[in-house]
């Protein structure tokens, strides 16, 4: 499974099929609030399947993906190009009353069990959510705090889920002036950190173990001027 990070929580996963998760759109709506969002636009990308974890501009721009992909944006078990399970969760720590719902997607892709947590904001997983996740090989996890969990909560999720590979996402980079950097998360999980010089990686080559997962820090795309 090949991974390409477009910034924020947007990833293209490529193997026998192609899956794009959380494509972002035009940041004009946040610029008026003094927020910078300077990741390059997503262009020229085709996928068989698009997953939207929640309805915010930096996660739901399905029109950015070309072709005729199946689009999934809700909890439940979905028959699509691959079987997808959406697990209901919240974008905040107060039952979704501040920022609304969020869907954790889990699926098996090229033999790897994948989970993408979107903008998970709960203080911890509930028992039924953990049960629905099952075993996870590759975990895409927000670590930048603010509207999602931060470093300490993300470490707790890693310890509970026990993936073999963790890909941090949704944190401060040179392209955005909000969220926190990933430093708190990287300093505490007790797992080796692989810092990559590119925004692309092959998952199989980075897998650790459930007791010592690899933390793969992809390089963010360079910001637009």
Secondary structure, 3 states (H helix, E strand, C coil): CEEEEEECCEEEEECCCEEEECCCCCCHHHHCCCCCECCCCCCCEECCEEECCCCCCCCCCHHHEECCCEEECCCEEECCCCCEEEEEEECCCCCCCCCCEEEEEEEEECCEEEEECCCCCCCCCCHHHHHHHCCCCEEEEECCCCCCCCHHHHHHHHHHHCCCEEEEECCCCCCECCCCCCHHHHHHCCCCEEECCCCEEECHHHCCCCCCCEEEECCCCCCCC
